[in-house]
Amino acid sequence: MSEVKTEPVAASLVDSIVADEAPAGAIKFYETADHKPAGFHFQCPCGCRQVGGVKVAGPGAWTWNGSRDKPTVRASVLLHNHDMSPHWHGYLTDGVWESC
């Protein structure tokens, strides 16, 4: 399968990342036991309903700007297909997903 490219997609905060109404690019933060942000799950920005995750705290975490409303993470985010081929690859900058 080839990698999907998308137009920029806003990352909206949702209560449930797997809910039918969660839009493409939606994000849901999860926290540590002491209620600090640990990362977030997201709906693929292409709209396929695949869910990925980004770790924002601890070893191996992405660099995060600390904003839940307009998050920026670095490095890039890569979501794989079930066969481990690249599905969607891009950046989350100021709350907007952009394909590479």
ABEGO torsion letter per residue (X at the ends): XBBBBBBBBBBBBBABAABAABBBGBBBBBBBAAGBBAEBBBBBAAGAGBBBBBBABEBGBBBBAGBAABBBBOBBBBBBBAAGBBABBBBBBGGBBBBX
